[in-house]
């Protein structure tokens, strides 16, 4: 019943059935992305093989609304948590008499918009709790029990790899650490932190070889004494993977 009412609302808004068909396929396209429903999303694509892109690309959409339509496609207004709202043109084409989304062109439109509208509206989008870093990883209780520092000599530079373990295990030998660890080497410990992104992020490594990169969250760095920093981390990837709190580190990077 809701779908029928929505159809007639769109028809009255855009006037003709052909225009409404464009809007309906654009709506399904963004609804499927919002719910990460790849099965539904693929039915909207002019090139079904483009679905492979969405296996690695997930746009965090709080809500969206149809903002207009022209010959180029359907304009959509998108809201995201802690980021400015933006409008993007959803490119529509006709395949064998059926309206589909030209996803390649739409993603290009999206990236062009995000170049100038991808800065968060807050320094730290996620709140920090004043407690030792803890939460759940893979649905199991997780808190730091061991900090592993490794100095890596690349020949032309030296870097430090820092991992947080929820168990007392011998990190020198492969296979002795059984539980997921947190790799934080991509965080800038020389600054004050901010929001995680594609370059500043953390990795959940589950032995022997599973890696989950967390690029949606916040971290804050505070100097507490010479050579030491207080690192606060806050993220929620899903109901089985979330952490909040602080850990004290030697800043040797």
Buried (B, 14 or more C-beta within 10 A) or exposed (E): EEEEEEBEEBBEEBEEEEBBBBBBBBBBBBBBBBEEEEEBBBBBBBBEEBBEEBEEEEBEBEEBEBEBBEEEBBBBBBEBEBBEEBBBBBBBBEEEEEBBBBBBBBBEBBEEBBEEEEEBEEEBBBEBBEEEBBBBBEEEEBBBEBBBBEEEEEEEEEEBBBBBBBBEBEBEEEEEBEBBBBBBBBBEBEEEBBBBEEEBBBBBBBEEEEEBBBBBBBBBBEEEEEEEBBBBBBBBBEEEBBBBBBBBBEBEB
